Amino acid sequence: MGQGTAVWVLIALSFVTANLPFIVQRPLFCMPWRQVGEAEGSTAIRLLRCVVMAALVAAAAYASHYYISRAFFNSSTVLLLTVAAVVVVFAVLMWLPGFWLRSQPAIEKGVITRLIEFVILFVLMGVLGFAFEASQGNVFPQRWEFYAIALCLYVVLGYPGFVFRYLVKRRRGVASMAADGLY
């Protein structure tokens, strides 16, 4: 995969993952605290689920970085298939919390939960970006300015999802309340 293709794949995946926490209502990652709408349960089980989920995500991130960054001499088709496999693995990992909590009524994610998911997905996209850089052959050390700019760009990519969740949906709610004479 060429450098231009790698950059566009990373931008497209970053756009999707930056908006995902705001658009999807179900949990993407296990949280150690009880969320609104979640049934009462053991704190130890919830914490164990969170630790298992964190270990699975960290292992998948390490494995994806390892296999993508070692693909320097492979063809672009093999690298693209590896990236597709990584995306599928992370999609399955983000499906697990919803599967574990499937018997629960509608869980309402709070702002803090959405921001934590946002930061986790930012880190995963950073790992993918470093893997792409290593697969191209030149790995450059970065300072804090690079990470600050990358976070700002990721926030800009996630802005449409934020607007949809907190401005458009709230406005619809206020408009329906005004129509009912409640506002």
Secondary structure as GFF3:
##gff-version 3
##sequence-region A 1 183
A	DSSP	alpha_helix	3	23	.	.	.	ID=ss1
A	DSSP	alpha_helix	43	69	.	.	.	ID=ss2
A	DSSP	alpha_helix	76	100	.	.	.	ID=ss3
A	DSSP	alpha_helix	111	136	.	.	.	ID=ss4
A	DSSP	alpha_helix	144	163	.	.	.	ID=ss5
A	DSSP	pi_helix	164	168	.	.	.	ID=ss6
A	DSSP	alpha_helix	169	179	.	.	.	ID=ss7
###
